[in-house]
Every structure is written in C-alpha cells, then in structure tokens.
Amino acid sequence: MKNPNPIVFLKIPSGVKLEFHFDLKDYEKKGKVLFSKEDKLELIKAILSDLGIGAKTNIGYGQLQIEIKPTNQSLTK
C-alpha cells in the first residue's frame, strides 16, 4: 500500500465527565403503565455501565462510571 491514510479515533481522556439528558416518559397502553420511566432509567444505566459507549469497549475503552442526578424539571413543547 502506498501512502496509506491512517484512521483517527476520537479519544476522551479518563476523568472527563460526560452529561447525558433523557426525556423519559412512562410507556402506557390502554391506560396501564407497561414500562415506567424509572424502569427506563435503570435500563439505560445498566446498558451504559455494562456495555460502555463507543468503539473498543471489549478492551477497556468507553467504560463509564455512572452517577445519576435525577431532576424534577420537565420540558414543555
């Protein structure tokens, strides 16, 4: 290969805090809550802490330490 173009990966140094915001709502069907917003938050928390985010998570990159700060703010459209 002549003149290869290296692939550049975005790297976030350890110790950097990321903040995610989710507008979670209960999933209801026929007036019955089938999946609550609290259940959704726990699922998202488990996914982010167990699987991580981004590439190369199987070798330690993208691993997160979860800190949940619930808010009572609601967004209006």
All heavy atoms as a GROMACS GRO file, in nm:
protein
  611
    1MET      N    1   0.085  -0.119   0.000
    1MET     CA    2   0.000   0.000   0.000
    1MET      C    3   0.088   0.124   0.000
    1MET      O    4   0.175   0.140   0.085
    1MET     CB    5  -0.089  -0.001   0.123
    1MET     CG    6  -0.194  -0.110   0.124
    1MET     SD    7  -0.298  -0.112   0.272
    1MET     CE    8  -0.361   0.051   0.276
    2LYS      N    9   0.062   0.208  -0.093
    2LYS     CA   10   0.136   0.334  -0.099
    2LYS      C   11   0.053   0.446  -0.039
    2LYS      O   12  -0.066   0.456  -0.064
    2LYS     CB   13   0.171   0.368  -0.243
    2LYS     CG   14   0.265   0.270  -0.308
    2LYS     CD   15   0.298   0.312  -0.449
    2LYS     CE   16   0.392   0.212  -0.512
    2LYS     NZ   17   0.423   0.250  -0.649
    3ASN      N   18   0.115   0.528   0.043
    3ASN     CA   19   0.051   0.645   0.104
    3ASN      C   20  -0.080   0.610   0.176
    3ASN      O   21  -0.187   0.659   0.141
    3ASN     CB   22   0.025   0.754   0.001
    3ASN     CG   23   0.152   0.800  -0.066
    3ASN    OD1   24   0.256   0.814  -0.001
    3ASN    ND2   25   0.147   0.821  -0.197
    4PRO      N   26  -0.073   0.523   0.276
    4PRO     CA   27  -0.198   0.488   0.347
    4PRO      C   28  -0.251   0.607   0.428
    4PRO      O   29  -0.176   0.693   0.472
    4PRO     CB   30  -0.154   0.375   0.441
    4PRO     CG   31  -0.009   0.399   0.463
    4PRO     CD   32   0.043   0.459   0.334
    5ASN      N   33  -0.382   0.613   0.445
    5ASN     CA   34  -0.445   0.717   0.526
    5ASN      C   35  -0.482   0.657   0.661
    5ASN      O   36  -0.571   0.571   0.668
    5ASN     CB   37  -0.572   0.770   0.458
    5ASN     CG   38  -0.540   0.848   0.333
    5ASN    OD1   39  -0.439   0.917   0.326
    5ASN    ND2   40  -0.625   0.836   0.233
    6PRO      N   41  -0.414   0.698   0.767
    6PRO     CA   42  -0.447   0.642   0.899
    6PRO      C   43  -0.586   0.685   0.944
    6PRO      O   44  -0.632   0.794   0.913
    6PRO     CB   45  -0.339   0.698   0.991
    6PRO     CG   46  -0.289   0.820   0.921
    6PRO     CD   47  -0.308   0.797   0.774
    7ILE      N   48  -0.652   0.596   1.018
    7ILE     CA   49  -0.783   0.627   1.073
    7ILE      C   50  -0.763   0.689   1.211
    7ILE      O   51  -0.694   0.633   1.296
    7ILE     CB   52  -0.869   0.500   1.083
    7ILE    CG1   53  -0.892   0.442   0.945
    7ILE    CG2   54  -1.002   0.530   1.152
    7ILE    CD1   55  -0.961   0.307   0.945
    8VAL      N   56  -0.821   0.804   1.232
    8VAL     CA   57  -0.807   0.875   1.358
    8VAL      C   58  -0.929   0.847   1.445
    8VAL      O   59  -1.042   0.856   1.399
    8VAL     CB   60  -0.794   1.028   1.333
    8VAL    CG1   61  -0.780   1.102   1.464
    8VAL    CG2   62  -0.675   1.056   1.244
    9PHE      N   63  -0.905   0.808   1.570
    9PHE     CA   64  -1.013   0.783   1.666
    9PHE      C   65  -1.020   0.898   1.764
    9PHE      O   66  -0.916   0.943   1.816
    9PHE     CB   67  -0.989   0.653   1.744
    9PHE     CG   68  -1.007   0.529   1.662
    9PHE    CD1   69  -0.898   0.463   1.609
    9PHE    CD2   70  -1.133   0.478   1.638
    9PHE    CE1   71  -0.913   0.349   1.534
    9PHE    CE2   72  -1.150   0.363   1.564
    9PHE     CZ   73  -1.040   0.299   1.511
   10LEU      N   74  -1.139   0.944   1.791
   10LEU     CA   75  -1.160   1.044   1.894
   10LEU      C   76  -1.139   0.978   2.030
   10LEU      O   77  -1.192   0.872   2.056
   10LEU     CB   78  -1.302   1.100   1.886
   10LEU     CG   79  -1.345   1.197   1.995
   10LEU    CD1   80  -1.263   1.326   1.987
   10LEU    CD2   81  -1.491   1.228   1.983
   11LYS      N   82  -1.058   1.041   2.114
   11LYS     CA   83  -1.031   0.985   2.246
   11LYS      C   84  -1.064   1.090   2.351
   11LYS      O   85  -1.022   1.205   2.341
   11LYS     CB   86  -0.884   0.944   2.258
   11LYS     CG   87  -0.850   0.886   2.393
   11LYS     CD   88  -0.705   0.848   2.402
   11LYS     CE   89  -0.674   0.799   2.542
   11LYS     NZ   90  -0.531   0.780   2.562
   12ILE      N   91  -1.139   1.047   2.450
   12ILE     CA   92  -1.172   1.134   2.563
   12ILE      C   93  -1.088   1.084   2.681
   12ILE      O   94  -1.100   0.969   2.720
   12ILE     CB   95  -1.322   1.129   2.596
   12ILE    CG1   96  -1.402   1.178   2.476
   12ILE    CG2   97  -1.352   1.214   2.720
   12ILE    CD1   98  -1.551   1.159   2.490
   13PRO      N   99  -1.003   1.169   2.737
   13PRO     CA  100  -0.917   1.125   2.848
   13PRO      C  101  -0.998   1.081   2.969
   13PRO      O  102  -1.110   1.128   2.991
   13PRO     CB  103  -0.833   1.248   2.881
   13PRO     CG  104  -0.852   1.343   2.769
   13PRO     CD  105  -0.980   1.308   2.702
   14SER      N  106  -0.941   0.992   3.050
   14SER     CA  107  -1.010   0.949   3.171
   14SER      C  108  -1.023   1.069   3.265
   14SER      O  109  -0.941   1.160   3.263
   14SER     CB  110  -0.937   0.834   3.239
   14SER     OG  111  -0.812   0.879   3.286
   15GLY      N  112  -1.125   1.067   3.345
   15GLY     CA  113  -1.150   1.177   3.438
   15GLY      C  114  -1.244   1.284   3.383
   15GLY      O  115  -1.292   1.368   3.456
   16VAL      N  116  -1.271   1.279   3.253
   16VAL     CA  117  -1.363   1.375   3.192
   16VAL      C  118  -1.505   1.333   3.225
   16VAL      O  119  -1.540   1.216   3.217
   16VAL     CB  120  -1.343   1.381   3.039
   16VAL    CG1  121  -1.452   1.463   2.972
   16VAL    CG2  122  -1.206   1.437   3.005
   17LYS      N  123  -1.588   1.428   3.265
   17LYS     CA  124  -1.727   1.398   3.297
   17LYS      C  125  -1.816   1.430   3.177
   17LYS      O  126  -1.806   1.537   3.120
   17LYS     CB  127  -1.773   1.478   3.419
   17LYS     CG  128  -1.706   1.436   3.546
   17LYS     CD  129  -1.765   1.507   3.666
   17LYS     CE  130  -1.700   1.456   3.792
   17LYS     NZ  131  -1.766   1.505   3.912
   18LEU      N  132  -1.898   1.332   3.142
   18LEU     CA  133  -1.997   1.350   3.036
   18LEU      C  134  -2.134   1.357   3.101
   18LEU      O  135  -2.160   1.291   3.201
   18LEU     CB  136  -1.994   1.232   2.939
   18LEU     CG  137  -1.861   1.205   2.869
   18LEU    CD1  138  -1.871   1.076   2.788
   18LEU    CD2  139  -1.824   1.320   2.780
   19GLU      N  140  -2.220   1.436   3.043
   19GLU     CA  141  -2.355   1.451   3.098
   19GLU      C  142  -2.455   1.417   2.990
   19GLU      O  143  -2.452   1.474   2.881
   19GLU     CB  144  -2.375   1.595   3.147
   19GLU     CG  145  -2.500   1.615   3.226
   19GLU     CD  146  -2.504   1.753   3.293
   19GLU    OE1  147  -2.403   1.792   3.354
   19GLU    OE2  148  -2.608   1.819   3.281
   20PHE      N  149  -2.541   1.321   3.020
   20PHE     CA  150  -2.646   1.280   2.928
   20PHE      C  151  -2.780   1.326   2.984
   20PHE      O  152  -2.802   1.320   3.104
   20PHE     CB  153  -2.648   1.128   2.912
   20PHE     CG  154  -2.524   1.070   2.852
   20PHE    CD1  155  -2.420   1.028   2.932
   20PHE    CD2  156  -2.512   1.058   2.715
   20PHE    CE1  157  -2.303   0.974   2.877
   20PHE    CE2  158  -2.397   1.005   2.659
   20PHE     CZ  159  -2.293   0.963   2.741
   21HIS      N  160  -2.869   1.369   2.896
   21HIS     CA  161  -3.003   1.408   2.937
   21HIS      C  162  -3.104   1.324   2.859
   21HIS      O  163  -3.093   1.309   2.738
   21HIS     CB  164  -3.028   1.557   2.907
   21HIS     CG  165  -2.944   1.648   2.988
   21HIS    ND1  166  -2.989   1.707   3.104
   21HIS    CD2  167  -2.816   1.688   2.973
   21HIS    CE1  168  -2.894   1.781   3.155
   21HIS    NE2  169  -2.786   1.771   3.078
   22PHE      N  170  -3.199   1.268   2.931
   22PHE     CA  171  -3.303   1.186   2.869
   22PHE      C  172  -3.439   1.240   2.912
   22PHE      O  173  -3.459   1.275   3.028
   22PHE     CB  174  -3.292   1.040   2.914
   22PHE     CG  175  -3.161   0.976   2.877
   22PHE    CD1  176  -3.058   0.969   2.968
   22PHE    CD2  177  -3.142   0.923   2.751
   22PHE    CE1  178  -2.937   0.909   2.935
   22PHE    CE2  179  -3.023   0.863   2.716
   22PHE     CZ  180  -2.920   0.857   2.809
   23ASP      N  181  -3.530   1.248   2.819
   23ASP     CA  182  -3.668   1.288   2.849
   23ASP      C  183  -3.750   1.159   2.855
   23ASP      O  184  -3.805   1.114   2.755
   23ASP     CB  185  -3.720   1.382   2.741
   23ASP     CG  186  -3.858   1.435   2.770
   23ASP    OD1  187  -3.902   1.424   2.887
   23ASP    OD2  188  -3.924   1.486   2.679
   24LEU      N  189  -3.753   1.098   2.972
   24LEU     CA  190  -3.818   0.968   2.989
   24LEU      C  191  -3.964   0.985   3.028
   24LEU      O  192  -3.998   1.068   3.110
   24LEU     CB  193  -3.745   0.886   3.095
   24LEU     CG  194  -3.597   0.862   3.070
   24LEU    CD1  195  -3.535   0.790   3.188
   24LEU    CD2  196  -3.577   0.783   2.942
   25LYS      N  197  -4.046   0.902   2.966
   25LYS     CA  198  -4.190   0.901   2.996
   25LYS      C  199  -4.234   0.757   3.014
   25LYS      O  200  -4.174   0.665   2.960
   25LYS     CB  201  -4.267   0.965   2.882
   25LYS     CG  202  -4.238   1.113   2.864
   25LYS     CD  203  -4.316   1.168   2.747
   25LYS     CE  204  -4.298   1.316   2.729
   25LYS     NZ  205  -4.165   1.360   2.702
   26ASP      N  206  -4.337   0.738   3.092
   26ASP     CA  207  -4.395   0.605   3.108
   26ASP      C  208  -4.451   0.559   2.974
   26ASP      O  209  -4.507   0.637   2.897
   26ASP     CB  210  -4.509   0.605   3.210
   26ASP     CG  211  -4.461   0.631   3.351
   26ASP    OD1  212  -4.342   0.610   3.379
   26ASP    OD2  213  -4.544   0.672   3.435
   27TYR      N  214  -4.436   0.429   2.945
   27TYR     CA  215  -4.498   0.370   2.827
   27TYR      C  216  -4.629   0.308   2.872
   27TYR      O  217  -4.631   0.217   2.954
   27TYR     CB  218  -4.408   0.265   2.762
   27TYR     CG  219  -4.475   0.191   2.650
   27TYR    CD1  220  -4.505   0.256   2.531
   27TYR    CD2  221  -4.512   0.058   2.663
   27TYR    CE1  222  -4.568   0.190   2.427
   27TYR    CE2  223  -4.576  -0.009   2.560
   27TYR     CZ  224  -4.603   0.058   2.442
   27TYR     OH  225  -4.667  -0.009   2.340
   28GLU      N  226  -4.738   0.363   2.821
   28GLU     CA  227  -4.871   0.317   2.860
   28GLU      C  228  -4.944   0.259   2.741
   28GLU      O  229  -4.928   0.304   2.628
   28GLU     CB  230  -4.953   0.433   2.916
   28GLU     CG  231  -4.897   0.494   3.042
   28GLU     CD  232  -4.984   0.607   3.096
   28GLU    OE1  233  -5.101   0.616   3.056
   28GLU    OE2  234  -4.932   0.684   3.178
   29LYS      N  235  -5.026   0.159   2.771
   29LYS     CA  236  -5.114   0.103   2.669
   29LYS      C  237  -5.247   0.074   2.737
   29LYS      O  238  -5.251   0.005   2.838
   29LYS     CB  239  -5.053  -0.025   2.611
   29LYS     CG  240  -5.125  -0.076   2.488
   29LYS     CD  241  -5.045  -0.184   2.420
   29LYS     CE  242  -5.113  -0.223   2.290
   29LYS     NZ  243  -5.036  -0.327   2.221
   30LYS      N  244  -5.351   0.131   2.680
   30LYS     CA  245  -5.486   0.117   2.735
   30LYS      C  246  -5.493   0.162   2.880
   30LYS      O  247  -5.556   0.099   2.965
   30LYS     CB  248  -5.538  -0.026   2.720
   30LYS     CG  249  -5.550  -0.070   2.575
   30LYS     CD  250  -5.606  -0.209   2.564
   30LYS     CE  251  -5.615  -0.248   2.418
   30LYS     NZ  252  -5.665  -0.385   2.399
   31GLY      N  253  -5.422   0.270   2.911
   31GLY     CA  254  -5.426   0.328   3.045
   31GLY      C  255  -5.342   0.256   3.149
   31GLY      O  256  -5.342   0.295   3.265
   32LYS      N  257  -5.271   0.153   3.109
   32LYS     CA  258  -5.189   0.078   3.203
   32LYS      C  259  -5.042   0.100   3.172
   32LYS      O  260  -4.999   0.090   3.057
   32LYS     CB  261  -5.221  -0.071   3.194
   32LYS     CG  262  -5.145  -0.156   3.293
   32LYS     CD  263  -5.185  -0.303   3.282
   32LYS     CE  264  -5.105  -0.385   3.381
   32LYS     NZ  265  -5.135  -0.528   3.370
   33VAL      N  266  -4.962   0.132   3.276
   33VAL     CA  267  -4.819   0.155   3.258
   33VAL      C  268  -4.750   0.020   3.239
   33VAL      O  269  -4.754  -0.066   3.327
   33VAL     CB  270  -4.757   0.229   3.380
   33VAL    CG1  271  -4.607   0.240   3.364
   33VAL    CG2  272  -4.820   0.366   3.397
   34LEU      N  273  -4.691   0.000   3.121
   34LEU     CA  274  -4.622  -0.124   3.090
   34LEU      C  275  -4.473  -0.114   3.118
   34LEU      O  276  -4.409  -0.215   3.149
   34LEU     CB  277  -4.646  -0.164   2.945
   34LEU     CG  278  -4.791  -0.190   2.905
   34LEU    CD1  279  -4.800  -0.222   2.758
   34LEU    CD2  280  -4.850  -0.303   2.989
   35PHE      N  281  -4.417   0.006   3.103
   35PHE     CA  282  -4.274   0.027   3.124
   35PHE      C  283  -4.258   0.168   3.179
   35PHE      O  284  -4.276   0.266   3.108
   35PHE     CB  285  -4.201   0.010   2.990
   35PHE     CG  286  -4.056  -0.021   3.002
   35PHE    CD1  287  -4.010  -0.128   3.074
   35PHE    CD2  288  -3.962   0.058   2.937
   35PHE    CE1  289  -3.874  -0.158   3.083
   35PHE    CE2  290  -3.827   0.031   2.945
   35PHE     CZ  291  -3.784  -0.077   3.018
   36SER      N  292  -4.225   0.178   3.306
   36SER     CA  293  -4.220   0.309   3.371
   36SER      C  294  -4.092   0.384   3.335
   36SER      O  295  -3.993   0.324   3.292
   36SER     CB  296  -4.229   0.294   3.523
   36SER     OG  297  -4.109   0.240   3.574
   37LYS      N  298  -4.094   0.516   3.357
   37LYS     CA  299  -3.974   0.596   3.330
   37LYS      C  300  -3.860   0.556   3.423
   37LYS      O  301  -3.744   0.561   3.386
   37LYS     CB  302  -4.004   0.745   3.340
   37LYS     CG  303  -4.057   0.791   3.473
   37LYS     CD  304  -4.096   0.937   3.468
   37LYS     CE  305  -4.163   0.978   3.598
   37LYS     NZ  306  -4.216   1.113   3.590
   38GLU      N  307  -3.892   0.509   3.544
   38GLU     CA  308  -3.789   0.460   3.635
   38GLU      C  309  -3.725   0.333   3.581
   38GLU      O  310  -3.603   0.315   3.592
   38GLU     CB  311  -3.848   0.436   3.775
   38GLU     CG  312  -3.889   0.562   3.849
   38GLU     CD  313  -4.027   0.616   3.809
   38GLU    OE1  314  -4.102   0.545   3.737
   38GLU    OE2  315  -4.058   0.728   3.849
   39ASP      N  316  -3.807   0.244   3.522
   39ASP     CA  317  -3.754   0.123   3.460
   39ASP      C  318  -3.662   0.158   3.344
   39ASP      O  319  -3.557   0.096   3.325
   39ASP     CB  320  -3.867   0.033   3.409
   39ASP     CG  321  -3.950  -0.029   3.520
   39ASP    OD1  322  -3.899  -0.038   3.634
   39ASP    OD2  323  -4.066  -0.067   3.493
   40LYS      N  324  -3.701   0.257   3.265
   40LYS     CA  325  -3.620   0.301   3.152
   40LYS      C  326  -3.486   0.355   3.200
   40LYS      O  327  -3.381   0.326   3.142
   40LYS     CB  328  -3.693   0.407   3.070
   40LYS     CG  329  -3.811   0.354   2.993
   40LYS     CD  330  -3.879   0.465   2.916
   40LYS     CE  331  -4.001   0.417   2.842
   40LYS     NZ  332  -4.065   0.525   2.766
   41LEU      N  333  -3.487   0.435   3.307
   41LEU     CA  334  -3.364   0.490   3.362
   41LEU      C  335  -3.271   0.379   3.409
   41LEU      O  336  -3.151   0.381   3.382
   41LEU     CB  337  -3.394   0.586   3.477
   41LEU     CG  338  -3.273   0.651   3.544
   41LEU    CD1  339  -3.194   0.734   3.445
   41LEU    CD2  340  -3.317   0.736   3.662
   42GLU      N  341  -3.325   0.277   3.476
   42GLU     CA  342  -3.243   0.165   3.522
   42GLU      C  343  -3.186   0.087   3.404
   42GLU      O  344  -3.071   0.042   3.410
   42GLU     CB  345  -3.325   0.073   3.614
   42GLU     CG  346  -3.354   0.132   3.749
   42GLU     CD  347  -3.227   0.173   3.825
   42GLU    OE1  348  -3.132   0.093   3.829
   42GLU    OE2  349  -3.224   0.285   3.878
   43LEU      N  350  -3.263   0.072   3.298
   43LEU     CA  351  -3.214   0.002   3.179
   43LEU      C  352  -3.100   0.080   3.113
   43LEU      O  353  -2.997   0.022   3.078
   43LEU     CB  354  -3.329  -0.020   3.080
   43LEU     CG  355  -3.294  -0.090   2.950
   43LEU    CD1  356  -3.238  -0.229   2.975
   43LEU    CD2  357  -3.416  -0.095   2.859
   44ILE      N  358  -3.118   0.210   3.097
   44ILE     CA  359  -3.013   0.294   3.038
   44ILE      C  360  -2.888   0.290   3.124
   44ILE      O  361  -2.776   0.277   3.073
   44ILE     CB  362  -3.064   0.438   3.019
   44ILE    CG1  363  -3.170   0.443   2.911
   44ILE    CG2  364  -2.948   0.533   2.986
   44ILE    CD1  365  -3.245   0.574   2.903
   45LYS      N  366  -2.905   0.299   3.254
   45LYS     CA  367  -2.792   0.293   3.347
   45LYS      C  368  -2.717   0.160   3.332
   45LYS      O  369  -2.594   0.158   3.326
   45LYS     CB  370  -2.844   0.310   3.490
   45LYS     CG  371  -2.739   0.307   3.596
   45LYS     CD  372  -2.804   0.326   3.733
   45LYS     CE  373  -2.707   0.302   3.845
   45LYS     NZ  374  -2.770   0.313   3.977
   46ALA      N  375  -2.790   0.049   3.324
   46ALA     CA  376  -2.727  -0.082   3.310
   46ALA      C  377  -2.653  -0.094   3.177
   46ALA      O  378  -2.541  -0.146   3.171
   46ALA     CB  379  -2.832  -0.192   3.322
   47ILE      N  380  -2.714  -0.045   3.071
   47ILE     CA  381  -2.650  -0.052   2.939
   47ILE      C  382  -2.521   0.028   2.937
   47ILE      O  383  -2.417  -0.020   2.891
   47ILE     CB  384  -2.748  -0.004   2.828
   47ILE    CG1  385  -2.860  -0.106   2.809
   47ILE    CG2  386  -2.673   0.019   2.697
   47ILE    CD1  387  -2.974  -0.056   2.721
   48LEU      N  388  -2.525   0.150   2.986
   48LEU     CA  389  -2.406   0.235   2.983
   48LEU      C  390  -2.294   0.182   3.073
   48LEU      O  391  -2.177   0.187   3.038
   48LEU     CB  392  -2.441   0.379   3.022
   48LEU     CG  393  -2.526   0.456   2.921
   48LEU    CD1  394  -2.562   0.594   2.975
   48LEU    CD2  395  -2.455   0.469   2.788
   49SER      N  396  -2.330   0.129   3.190
   49SER     CA  397  -2.226   0.081   3.281
   49SER      C  398  -2.174  -0.057   3.241
   49SER      O  399  -2.055  -0.084   3.257
   49SER     CB  400  -2.277   0.079   3.425
   49SER     OG  401  -2.383  -0.011   3.439
   50ASP      N  402  -2.260  -0.144   3.186
   50ASP     CA  403  -2.216  -0.279   3.149
   50ASP      C  404  -2.148  -0.283   3.012
   50ASP      O  405  -2.046  -0.349   2.995
   50ASP     CB  406  -2.334  -0.376   3.149
   50ASP     CG  407  -2.391  -0.401   3.288
   50ASP    OD1  408  -2.324  -0.363   3.386
   50ASP    OD2  409  -2.501  -0.457   3.297
   51LEU      N  410  -2.206  -0.215   2.915
   51LEU     CA  411  -2.155  -0.222   2.779
   51LEU      C  412  -2.061  -0.108   2.743
   51LEU      O  413  -1.978  -0.122   2.654
   51LEU     CB  414  -2.271  -0.225   2.679
   51LEU     CG  415  -2.368  -0.342   2.693
   51LEU    CD1  416  -2.482  -0.328   2.593
   51LEU    CD2  417  -2.295  -0.474   2.675
   52GLY      N  418  -2.077   0.007   2.809
   52GLY     CA  419  -1.996   0.123   2.774
   52GLY      C  420  -2.049   0.190   2.648
   52GLY      O  421  -2.156   0.157   2.598
   53ILE      N  422  -1.970   0.285   2.598
   53ILE     CA  423  -2.010   0.356   2.476
   53ILE      C  424  -1.891   0.362   2.382
   53ILE      O  425  -1.775   0.359   2.423
   53ILE     CB  426  -2.061   0.499   2.504
   53ILE    CG1  427  -1.957   0.582   2.579
   53ILE    CG2  428  -2.191   0.497   2.580
   53ILE    CD1  429  -1.992   0.728   2.592
   54GLY      N  430  -1.918   0.370   2.253
   54GLY     CA  431  -1.813   0.386   2.154
   54GLY      C  432  -1.749   0.254   2.114
   54GLY      O  433  -1.800   0.146   2.140
   55ALA      N  434  -1.632   0.267   2.052
   55ALA     CA  435  -1.560   0.152   2.000
   55ALA      C  436  -1.464   0.096   2.103
   55ALA      O  437  -1.429   0.161   2.201
   55ALA     CB  438  -1.483   0.194   1.874
   56LYS      N  439  -1.421  -0.025   2.080
   56LYS     CA  440  -1.318  -0.094   2.160
   56LYS      C  441  -1.356  -0.110   2.307
   56LYS      O  442  -1.270  -0.113   2.393
   56LYS     CB  443  -1.184  -0.021   2.148
   56LYS     CG  444  -1.129  -0.017   2.006
   56LYS     CD  445  -0.991   0.044   2.006
   56LYS     CE  446  -0.937   0.046   1.864
   56LYS     NZ  447  -0.799   0.090   1.859
   57THR      N  448  -1.484  -0.122   2.336
   57THR     CA  449  -1.526  -0.139   2.475
   57THR      C  450  -1.482  -0.273   2.532
   57THR      O  451  -1.467  -0.287   2.653
   57THR     CB  452  -1.679  -0.125   2.489
   57THR    OG1  453  -1.742  -0.216   2.401
   57THR    CG2  454  -1.724   0.016   2.460
   58ASN      N  455  -1.458  -0.372   2.445
   58ASN     CA  456  -1.416  -0.504   2.494
   58ASN      C  457  -1.273  -0.504   2.546
   58ASN      O  458  -1.232  -0.598   2.614
   58ASN     CB  459  -1.435  -0.612   2.388
   58ASN     CG  460  -1.354  -0.584   2.263
   58ASN    OD1  461  -1.321  -0.470   2.233
   58ASN    ND2  462  -1.324  -0.688   2.188
   59ILE      N  463  -1.195  -0.399   2.518
   59ILE     CA  464  -1.059  -0.392   2.572
   59ILE      C  465  -1.043  -0.275   2.670
   59ILE      O  466  -0.933  -0.234   2.700
   59ILE     CB  467  -0.954  -0.383   2.459
   59ILE    CG1  468  -0.977  -0.264   2.369
   59ILE    CG2  469  -0.949  -0.512   2.381
   59ILE    CD1  470  -0.865  -0.240   2.268
   60GLY      N  471  -1.156  -0.223   2.720
   60GLY     CA  472  -1.149  -0.125   2.827
   60GLY      C  473  -1.179   0.018   2.789
   60GLY      O  474  -1.196   0.102   2.876
   61TYR      N  475  -1.185   0.048   2.662
   61TYR     CA  476  -1.221   0.184   2.622
   61TYR      C  477  -1.372   0.202   2.634
   61TYR      O  478  -1.448   0.108   2.618
   61TYR     CB  479  -1.178   0.213   2.479
   61TYR     CG  480  -1.029   0.223   2.460
   61TYR    CD1  481  -0.956   0.113   2.416
   61TYR    CD2  482  -0.962   0.341   2.487
   61TYR    CE1  483  -0.820   0.121   2.399
   61TYR    CE2  484  -0.825   0.350   2.469
   61TYR     CZ  485  -0.755   0.239   2.426
   61TYR     OH  486  -0.620   0.247   2.409
   62GLY      N  487  -1.417   0.322   2.661
   62GLY     CA  488  -1.560   0.350   2.664
   62GLY      C  489  -1.630   0.308   2.790
   62GLY      O  490  -1.753   0.314   2.798
   63GLN      N  491  -1.556   0.262   2.890
   63GLN     CA  492  -1.619   0.222   3.016
   63GLN      C  493  -1.656   0.346   3.096
   63GLN      O  494  -1.578   0.442   3.102
   63GLN     CB  495  -1.524   0.133   3.096
   63GLN     CG  496  -1.488   0.003   3.025
   63GLN     CD  497  -1.610  -0.080   2.992
   63GLN    OE1  498  -1.696  -0.101   3.076
   63GLN    NE2  499  -1.619  -0.126   2.868
   64LEU      N  500  -1.772   0.344   3.156
   64LEU     CA  501  -1.823   0.460   3.229
   64LEU      C  502  -1.847   0.426   3.374
   64LEU      O  503  -1.881   0.313   3.409
   64LEU     CB  504  -1.955   0.507   3.168
   64LEU     CG  505  -1.953   0.547   3.021
   64LEU    CD1  506  -2.095   0.580   2.975
   64LEU    CD2  507  -1.862   0.666   2.998
   65GLN      N  508  -1.830   0.526   3.459
   65GLN     CA  509  -1.876   0.519   3.597
   65GLN      C  510  -2.001   0.604   3.604
   65GLN      O  511  -1.997   0.722   3.572
   65GLN     CB  512  -1.770   0.571   3.693
   65GLN     CG  513  -1.646   0.485   3.699
   65GLN     CD  514  -1.541   0.544   3.792
   65GLN    OE1  515  -1.548   0.660   3.830
   65GLN    NE2  516  -1.444   0.463   3.826
   66ILE      N  517  -2.111   0.544   3.643
   66ILE     CA  518  -2.242   0.609   3.637
   66ILE      C  519  -2.270   0.687   3.764
   66ILE      O  520  -2.254   0.637   3.874
   66ILE     CB  521  -2.353   0.505   3.615
   66ILE    CG1  522  -2.322   0.420   3.491
   66ILE    CG2  523  -2.490   0.571   3.605
   66ILE    CD1  524  -2.317   0.496   3.362
   67GLU      N  525  -2.314   0.811   3.746
   67GLU     CA  526  -2.361   0.895   3.856
   67GLU      C  527  -2.493   0.956   3.810
   67GLU      O  528  -2.496   1.036   3.717
   67GLU     CB  529  -2.260   1.006   3.885
   67GLU     CG  530  -2.300   1.098   3.996
   67GLU     CD  531  -2.197   1.209   4.020
   67GLU    OE1  532  -2.077   1.184   4.001
   67GLU    OE2  533  -2.239   1.320   4.055
   68ILE      N  534  -2.603   0.913   3.871
   68ILE     CA  535  -2.736   0.960   3.831
   68ILE      C  536  -2.776   1.078   3.917
   68ILE      O  537  -2.769   1.073   4.039
   68ILE     CB  538  -2.840   0.847   3.846
   68ILE    CG1  539  -2.801   0.725   3.762
   68ILE    CG2  540  -2.980   0.896   3.811
   68ILE    CD1  541  -2.809   0.746   3.615
   69LYS      N  542  -2.816   1.186   3.850
   69LYS     CA  543  -2.867   1.303   3.919
   69LYS      C  544  -3.008   1.332   3.866
   69LYS      O  545  -3.023   1.402   3.767
   69LYS     CB  546  -2.778   1.424   3.894
   69LYS     CG  547  -2.641   1.412   3.955
   69LYS     CD  548  -2.560   1.538   3.929
   69LYS     CE  549  -2.423   1.527   3.988
   69LYS     NZ  550  -2.343   1.647   3.963
   70PRO      N  551  -3.109   1.273   3.929
   70PRO     CA  552  -3.245   1.296   3.878
   70PRO      C  553  -3.288   1.440   3.899
   70PRO      O  554  -3.248   1.505   3.994
   70PRO     CB  555  -3.331   1.201   3.961
   70PRO     CG  556  -3.251   1.171   4.081
   70PRO     CD  557  -3.106   1.189   4.045
   71THR      N  558  -3.365   1.488   3.804
   71THR     CA  559  -3.419   1.623   3.815
   71THR      C  560  -3.570   1.615   3.806
   71THR      O  561  -3.626   1.521   3.751
   71THR     CB  562  -3.367   1.716   3.703
   71THR    OG1  563  -3.414   1.665   3.578
   71THR    CG2  564  -3.216   1.723   3.702
   72ASN      N  565  -3.634   1.716   3.859
   72ASN     CA  566  -3.780   1.723   3.853
   72ASN      C  567  -3.825   1.820   3.746
   72ASN      O  568  -3.940   1.860   3.742
   72ASN     CB  569  -3.837   1.763   3.989
   72ASN     CG  570  -3.816   1.654   4.091
   72ASN    OD1  571  -3.813   1.536   4.058
   72ASN    ND2  572  -3.799   1.694   4.216
   73GLN      N  573  -3.731   1.859   3.660
   73GLN     CA  574  -3.764   1.954   3.555
   73GLN      C  575  -3.832   1.880   3.441
   73GLN      O  576  -3.794   1.771   3.404
   73GLN     CB  577  -3.638   2.022   3.504
   73GLN     CG  578  -3.565   2.101   3.609
   73GLN     CD  579  -3.432   2.153   3.558
   73GLN    OE1  580  -3.389   2.117   3.451
   73GLN    NE2  581  -3.370   2.240   3.635
   74SER      N  582  -3.934   1.941   3.387
   74SER     CA  583  -3.998   1.883   3.270
   74SER      C  584  -3.987   1.981   3.155
   74SER      O  585  -3.990   2.101   3.174
   74SER     CB  586  -4.146   1.850   3.299
   74SER     OG  587  -4.216   1.968   3.330
   75LEU      N  588  -3.971   1.927   3.037
   75LEU     CA  589  -3.958   2.010   2.918
   75LEU      C  590  -4.096   2.031   2.858
   75LEU      O  591  -4.175   1.938   2.848
   75LEU     CB  592  -3.869   1.942   2.816
   75LEU     CG  593  -3.727   1.911   2.862
   75LEU    CD1  594  -3.653   1.832   2.754
   75LEU    CD2  595  -3.652   2.038   2.893
   76THR      N  596  -4.123   2.151   2.818
   76THR     CA  597  -4.251   2.179   2.752
   76THR      C  598  -4.224   2.205   2.606
   76THR      O  599  -4.121   2.260   2.569
   76THR     CB  600  -4.320   2.300   2.816
   76THR    OG1  601  -4.232   2.411   2.814
   76THR    CG2  602  -4.359   2.270   2.960
   77LYS      N  603  -4.316   2.162   2.525
   77LYS     CA  604  -4.300   2.180   2.380
   77LYS      C  605  -4.386   2.294   2.333
   77LYS      O  606  -4.487   2.324   2.385
   77LYS     CB  607  -4.337   2.052   2.307
   77LYS     CG  608  -4.242   1.941   2.339
   77LYS     CD  609  -4.282   1.817   2.262
   77LYS     CE  610  -4.185   1.704   2.293
   77LYS     NZ  611  -4.215   1.584   2.225
   0.00000   0.00000   0.00000
